[in-house]
Amino acid sequence: MRQLGGLLLLLAGIVPALPYPPRHLRPTQAQVARRFLVDVLTADYPAAYRRLAPEVRAAVPVATFEATARPLWQQGQTRGAAIELYQLGTRLDDGNRASQWFYRFAFASDSARPPHLPPVLLEVSFRDTTTRAVLSFGLRRH
């Protein structure tokens, strides 16, 4: 019994030191993108800011982030905060920057309206397919 207690203490010391939760417990990149947008659309800017990549947070002050996020929030006030995944893909390197993986979301209220292209899309991009930190975001208009 004493050995079992020692093993549990050893495991308790190791588990918190793991850098990431096991893969099956980590949110998918699409879930992170959606959560980021929900945070912005509900004006929970501190939570959204925490989801940014560390290098983005280092370069962008909170006030600048909030000012940049506010137009997305305003669109949500007009169209409703419900969103749905519309598109995902890779933006290929155009010579000025590396390729980026992106997710585009449409407002659910726009999905029932013709023409079948949403007038506004919310975009979230990541450095690659494995990262979970938001690299950029914005509005795309058709």
ZIMO-V699367 format. One record per residue. N is the residue number from 1. RES is the residue in one letter. PHI is phi in degrees with one decimal (NA if undefined). OMEGA is omega in whole degrees, -180 to 180 (NA if undefined). NEAR is the number of other C-alpha atoms within 10 Angstrom. Layout:
[[N | RES | PHI | OMEGA | NEAR] [N | RES | PHI | OMEGA | NEAR]]
This chain:
[[1 | M | NA | -180 | 6] [2 | R | -61.7 | 179 | 6] [3 | Q | -65.2 | 179 | 8] [4 | L | -62.4 | 178 | 9] [5 | G | -62.6 | 178 | 10] [6 | G | -65.4 | 178 | 11] [7 | L | -65.1 | 178 | 12] [8 | L | -62.8 | 177 | 11] [9 | L | -64.7 | 178 | 11] [10 | L | -62.1 | 179 | 11] [11 | L | -64.2 | 178 | 11] [12 | A | -62.1 | 178 | 11] [13 | G | -75.8 | -178 | 11] [14 | I | -84.2 | -172 | 10] [15 | V | -57.7 | 179 | 11] [16 | P | -64.7 | -179 | 10] [17 | A | -82.4 | 179 | 8] [18 | L | -64.9 | -175 | 9] [19 | P | -70.9 | -178 | 7] [20 | Y | -136.5 | 172 | 10] [21 | P | -66.9 | 177 | 11] [22 | P | -53.7 | -176 | 8] [23 | R | -50.4 | -177 | 8] [24 | H | -71.0 | 179 | 7] [25 | L | -101.3 | 180 | 8] [26 | R | -74.9 | 177 | 12] [27 | P | -66.5 | 176 | 13] [28 | T | -72.3 | 178 | 15] [29 | Q | -62.7 | 178 | 21] [30 | A | -62.7 | 178 | 16] [31 | Q | -65.5 | 178 | 12] [32 | V | -64.6 | 179 | 19] [33 | A | -60.3 | 180 | 28] [34 | R | -63.7 | 180 | 21] [35 | R | -62.1 | 177 | 16] [36 | F | -57.1 | -179 | 23] [37 | L | -66.1 | 177 | 27] [38 | V | -61.3 | 177 | 19] [39 | D | -60.3 | 179 | 18] [40 | V | -65.6 | -176 | 24] [41 | L | -67.6 | 176 | 24] [42 | T | -101.9 | 179 | 14] [43 | A | 59.6 | 173 | 18] [44 | D | -90.3 | -174 | 15] [45 | Y | -62.9 | 177 | 21] [46 | P | -59.7 | 179 | 13] [47 | A | -67.0 | 179 | 14] [48 | A | -63.8 | -179 | 23] [49 | Y | -60.6 | 179 | 22] [50 | R | -64.5 | -180 | 14] [51 | R | -83.6 | 178 | 20] [52 | L | -72.7 | 176 | 21] [53 | A | -61.0 | -178 | 17] [54 | P | -54.2 | -179 | 14] [55 | E | -69.1 | 176 | 10] [56 | V | -72.3 | 178 | 16] [57 | R | -59.8 | 180 | 16] [58 | A | -67.0 | -176 | 10] [59 | A | -94.6 | -174 | 9] [60 | V | -120.1 | 177 | 14] [61 | P | -65.6 | -179 | 11] [62 | V | -55.0 | -178 | 15] [63 | A | -62.3 | 178 | 10] [64 | T | -66.7 | 178 | 11] [65 | F | -59.5 | -179 | 17] [66 | E | -60.3 | 179 | 19] [67 | A | -64.4 | 179 | 10] [68 | T | -72.9 | -178 | 13] [69 | A | -80.0 | -174 | 21] [70 | R | -57.8 | 178 | 16] [71 | P | -61.3 | 176 | 15] [72 | L | -66.5 | 178 | 23] [73 | W | -59.4 | 180 | 23] [74 | Q | -62.4 | 176 | 15] [75 | Q | -62.2 | 177 | 17] [76 | G | -64.4 | 178 | 21] [77 | Q | -66.1 | -180 | 12] [78 | T | -80.4 | -171 | 9] [79 | R | -99.8 | -174 | 16] [80 | G | 95.1 | -173 | 15] [81 | A | -84.8 | -180 | 19] [82 | A | -73.1 | -180 | 13] [83 | I | -129.4 | 177 | 22] [84 | E | -140.5 | 180 | 14] [85 | L | -63.5 | -178 | 17] [86 | Y | -110.9 | -173 | 17] [87 | Q | -160.5 | 170 | 12] [88 | L | -142.6 | -179 | 15] [89 | G | 175.3 | 180 | 12] [90 | T | -120.1 | 172 | 15] [91 | R | -89.2 | -175 | 13] [92 | L | -71.0 | 179 | 11] [93 | D | -57.7 | 179 | 10] [94 | D | -102.7 | 180 | 8] [95 | G | 94.5 | -178 | 7] [96 | N | -101.8 | -179 | 6] [97 | R | -152.2 | 180 | 9] [98 | A | -73.3 | 176 | 11] [99 | S | -61.0 | -180 | 15] [100 | Q | -134.1 | 175 | 18] [101 | W | -88.2 | -178 | 19] [102 | F | -132.2 | 173 | 24] [103 | Y | -126.5 | 175 | 21] [104 | R | -118.2 | 179 | 24] [105 | F | -117.9 | 175 | 23] [106 | A | -111.7 | 174 | 22] [107 | F | -71.7 | -179 | 21] [108 | A | -58.8 | -179 | 17] [109 | S | -66.3 | 180 | 16] [110 | D | -85.0 | -173 | 18] [111 | S | -70.0 | -178 | 16] [112 | A | -92.1 | -176 | 9] [113 | R | -98.1 | 171 | 11] [114 | P | -76.2 | -8 | 9] [115 | P | -71.7 | -169 | 9] [116 | H | -73.5 | 172 | 9] [117 | L | -101.8 | 179 | 14] [118 | P | -61.1 | -180 | 20] [119 | P | -69.9 | -178 | 15] [120 | V | -134.7 | 174 | 18] [121 | L | -122.0 | 176 | 24] [122 | L | -102.2 | -176 | 23] [123 | E | -116.1 | 176 | 23] [124 | V | -130.1 | -180 | 24] [125 | S | -122.1 | -179 | 24] [126 | F | -129.4 | -179 | 23] [127 | R | -59.8 | -179 | 18] [128 | D | -157.6 | -174 | 16] [129 | T | -77.8 | -176 | 14] [130 | T | -104.7 | -176 | 10] [131 | T | -75.5 | 179 | 14] [132 | R | -121.5 | 179 | 21] [133 | A | -105.6 | -176 | 21] [134 | V | -70.5 | 179 | 24] [135 | L | -92.5 | 178 | 21] [136 | S | -157.8 | 179 | 15] [137 | F | -158.2 | 178 | 21] [138 | G | 171.6 | 178 | 15] [139 | L | -101.2 | 173 | 15] [140 | R | -120.7 | 178 | 14] [141 | R | -111.5 | 177 | 9] [142 | H | -87.3 | NA | 7]]
